[in-house]
Amino acid sequence: MRGLQVLVPAGGAGERFGGPEPKQFTEVAGRPVLRWTLERLLSLDPEHLVVALPPGRELPLAEWGLPADRVLWVPGGPTRQLSVAACLAALPPGDDRELVAVHDGARPATALEDLRSVVAAAARTGGAVLGRRLSDTLKRLDGDLIAGTLDRQDLFRAETPQVFRRSLLAAALARAAAGGVAATDESALVERLGGVEIVAVEARRPNPKLTLAGDLGLVAGLLAGGPA
């Protein structure tokens, strides 16, 4: 897709997952999780796809059949935010209006229709986040005690991809670095710029992130069904 770049922060150790190696390299449905993720993202035909990897790791481009002219990799930073910044810095110079999608390396089963929908939404306004509205009742805690109930009507669980104009993402990362601000997703940083309309795009299909070993069964089942 002309004017689309993709960043994949996959530099974490995945300590909550456990196992002998980082979760993004764990095999599921016959392939490493990260390979599934990259192949799914390449279906968008981005101009470049940049992956941040744990220290000491390299991306086996030839072994995984990935196009070396479009897929790049960089050493990841100690946080997701720094890994995203490293990926962005590795992109060739481009138009500030082009779109940059950030996607979790351990989220390999995102439906193609959802990928396309969030990119299309960002093209209209400059920013979009894939996720879903909450159906569970949410409780506010004070230690281990329930202190109240939250109104879920206006709440949205953010997933990835999160897609922004290149200039917005670059400005948000630079401002956060200058102010010592840390966030758990890119939208939180872009929101701080103000004046940006970020569209909440509701996912139509399951989009699980591999976090715990117990998530393997759900992810494997989705991948075994083929691209959605």
VMD Tcl script that draws the C-alpha trace (Angstrom):
set ca {
  {0.00 0.00 0.00}
  {1.62 3.22 -1.15}
  {2.32 5.62 1.71}
  {2.09 2.97 4.46}
  {4.96 2.01 6.75}
  {4.70 -0.64 9.49}
  {6.61 -0.83 12.78}
  {6.68 -3.95 14.95}
  {8.11 -3.57 18.47}
  {9.10 -7.15 19.26}
  {12.09 -6.52 21.51}
  {10.63 -7.73 24.79}
  {11.65 -10.76 26.80}
  {8.08 -11.91 27.46}
  {8.75 -12.73 31.11}
  {5.09 -13.34 31.99}
  {4.86 -15.92 29.22}
  {7.76 -18.01 30.50}
  {9.44 -20.68 28.40}
  {12.98 -21.07 27.09}
  {12.83 -18.13 24.66}
  {10.84 -14.92 24.07}
  {7.18 -15.55 23.24}
  {7.46 -13.96 19.79}
  {9.78 -16.81 18.73}
  {7.60 -19.57 20.20}
  {6.22 -21.92 17.55}
  {2.46 -22.04 17.16}
  {0.58 -23.80 14.36}
  {3.93 -24.75 12.81}
  {5.62 -21.33 12.67}
  {7.13 -18.79 15.07}
  {4.59 -16.27 16.34}
  {6.57 -13.35 14.93}
  {6.70 -14.92 11.47}
  {2.91 -15.23 11.46}
  {2.63 -11.58 12.49}
  {4.98 -10.29 9.81}
  {3.38 -12.33 7.05}
  {-0.05 -11.02 8.03}
  {1.21 -7.42 8.01}
  {2.88 -7.87 4.64}
  {-0.55 -8.63 3.21}
  {-1.12 -4.85 3.48}
  {1.74 -4.41 1.01}
  {3.54 -1.70 3.05}
  {6.49 0.16 1.58}
  {8.65 -0.92 4.53}
  {8.21 -3.04 7.63}
  {10.66 -2.47 10.49}
  {10.99 -4.94 13.38}
  {12.66 -4.27 16.73}
  {14.22 -7.44 18.14}
  {15.69 -8.44 21.51}
  {19.44 -7.88 21.91}
  {21.46 -10.60 20.19}
  {18.63 -11.67 17.90}
  {18.57 -11.34 14.12}
  {15.63 -11.61 11.78}
  {15.98 -14.73 9.57}
  {14.74 -13.02 6.42}
  {15.74 -15.74 3.97}
  {14.61 -18.59 6.21}
  {11.18 -17.03 6.68}
  {10.87 -15.96 3.05}
  {10.61 -12.24 3.88}
  {11.54 -9.62 1.25}
  {14.92 -8.19 2.27}
  {14.31 -4.96 0.33}
  {11.20 -4.13 2.38}
  {11.66 -5.79 5.77}
  {14.27 -4.24 8.09}
  {15.18 -4.99 11.67}
  {16.82 -3.04 14.48}
  {17.85 -3.82 18.07}
  {14.97 -3.04 20.39}
  {15.16 -0.76 23.38}
  {14.46 -1.58 27.05}
  {10.84 -0.36 26.64}
  {8.20 -0.64 23.95}
  {8.29 3.13 23.49}
  {12.03 3.13 22.79}
  {11.65 0.19 20.41}
  {8.99 2.06 18.44}
  {11.28 5.11 18.29}
  {14.15 2.94 17.03}
  {11.90 1.46 14.31}
  {10.71 4.89 13.23}
  {14.29 6.20 13.04}
  {15.24 3.27 10.78}
  {12.65 4.15 8.13}
  {13.96 5.78 4.96}
  {13.06 9.48 4.65}
  {9.47 9.93 3.54}
  {6.44 12.16 3.38}
  {5.27 13.36 6.81}
  {1.70 12.69 5.66}
  {2.29 9.00 5.06}
  {0.79 6.55 7.54}
  {2.75 4.54 10.08}
  {1.11 1.49 11.66}
  {2.45 0.08 14.93}
  {1.54 -3.53 15.68}
  {2.43 -5.95 18.47}
  {4.83 -8.69 17.43}
  {2.91 -11.18 19.58}
  {-0.49 -10.40 18.02}
  {-0.31 -12.73 14.98}
  {-3.95 -13.41 14.10}
  {-5.38 -9.96 13.36}
  {-8.05 -10.29 10.69}
  {-7.20 -8.77 7.30}
  {-10.47 -6.84 7.25}
  {-9.59 -5.24 10.60}
  {-6.10 -4.33 9.40}
  {-7.55 -2.62 6.36}
  {-10.29 -0.88 8.34}
  {-7.95 0.78 10.84}
  {-5.58 1.96 8.08}
  {-8.52 3.41 6.13}
  {-9.78 5.25 9.21}
  {-6.35 6.76 9.90}
  {-6.14 7.94 6.31}
  {-9.27 10.02 6.88}
  {-8.38 11.73 10.17}
  {-4.66 11.17 10.82}
  {-5.02 8.56 13.55}
  {-6.90 5.35 14.37}
  {-6.72 2.55 16.93}
  {-8.10 -0.96 16.57}
  {-9.86 -2.33 19.64}
  {-13.24 -3.17 21.05}
  {-15.87 -1.88 23.44}
  {-16.05 -3.48 26.86}
  {-18.79 -5.92 27.76}
  {-17.73 -6.82 31.32}
  {-18.68 -4.80 34.38}
  {-15.63 -2.86 35.57}
  {-14.76 -2.36 39.23}
  {-12.44 0.24 40.76}
  {-10.23 -1.23 43.48}
  {-8.74 0.09 46.69}
  {-6.09 -2.54 47.33}
  {-8.01 -5.82 47.27}
  {-11.36 -4.22 48.03}
  {-13.96 -3.07 45.53}
  {-14.32 0.69 45.85}
  {-16.82 1.36 43.09}
  {-18.18 0.51 39.65}
  {-17.12 2.30 36.46}
  {-19.43 3.26 33.64}
  {-18.29 1.12 30.72}
  {-20.41 2.90 28.10}
  {-17.61 5.20 26.93}
  {-14.68 2.81 27.51}
  {-12.69 1.16 24.73}
  {-9.99 -1.51 25.03}
  {-7.11 -0.53 22.78}
  {-5.37 -3.19 20.70}
  {-3.12 -2.87 17.67}
  {-2.53 -1.82 14.94}
  {-2.45 1.82 15.98}
  {-2.00 3.98 12.89}
  {-0.94 7.64 12.66}
  {0.46 10.11 10.21}
  {4.23 9.91 10.34}
  {4.59 13.52 11.47}
  {2.21 12.98 14.41}
  {3.91 9.83 15.65}
  {7.36 11.42 15.34}
  {6.25 14.54 17.20}
  {4.56 12.49 19.94}
  {7.64 10.32 20.51}
  {9.96 13.35 20.55}
  {7.76 15.23 23.00}
  {7.55 12.22 25.30}
  {11.31 11.73 25.22}
  {11.93 15.40 26.01}
  {9.50 15.35 28.91}
  {10.43 11.95 30.32}
  {6.91 10.66 29.67}
  {6.30 6.92 29.34}
  {3.14 5.29 27.99}
  {1.99 1.78 27.22}
  {0.71 2.57 23.73}
  {1.27 5.08 20.95}
  {-2.19 6.60 21.13}
  {-1.55 7.86 24.66}
  {1.44 9.81 23.35}
  {-0.34 11.22 20.30}
  {-3.29 12.24 22.50}
  {-0.92 14.52 24.43}
  {-0.32 16.58 21.28}
  {-3.92 17.76 21.31}
  {-6.10 18.57 18.34}
  {-5.79 15.11 16.77}
  {-8.91 13.10 15.92}
  {-8.08 9.47 16.71}
  {-10.77 7.10 15.48}
  {-11.69 4.07 17.60}
  {-12.14 1.22 15.10}
  {-14.03 -1.72 16.54}
  {-12.45 -5.06 15.66}
  {-14.82 -7.50 14.00}
  {-12.75 -10.60 14.71}
  {-10.76 -11.87 17.71}
  {-7.34 -10.23 17.93}
  {-5.58 -11.83 20.93}
  {-2.11 -10.90 22.08}
  {0.05 -13.78 23.24}
  {0.80 -12.83 26.84}
  {0.57 -16.00 28.92}
  {1.23 -19.62 27.98}
  {-2.49 -20.26 28.32}
  {-3.13 -18.00 25.32}
  {-1.44 -20.44 22.94}
  {-4.54 -22.54 22.32}
  {-6.71 -19.61 21.25}
  {-4.00 -18.15 18.99}
  {-3.27 -21.57 17.43}
  {-6.95 -22.12 16.69}
  {-7.27 -18.77 14.92}
  {-4.12 -19.32 12.86}
  {-5.10 -22.85 11.88}
  {-8.23 -21.44 10.27}
  {-6.16 -19.43 7.78}
  {-6.33 -15.70 7.01}
  {-9.64 -14.11 7.97}
}
mol new
graphics top color blue
foreach p $ca { graphics top sphere $p radius 0.5 }
foreach p [lrange $ca 0 end-1] q [lrange $ca 1 end] { graphics top cylinder $p $q radius 0.2 }
display resetview
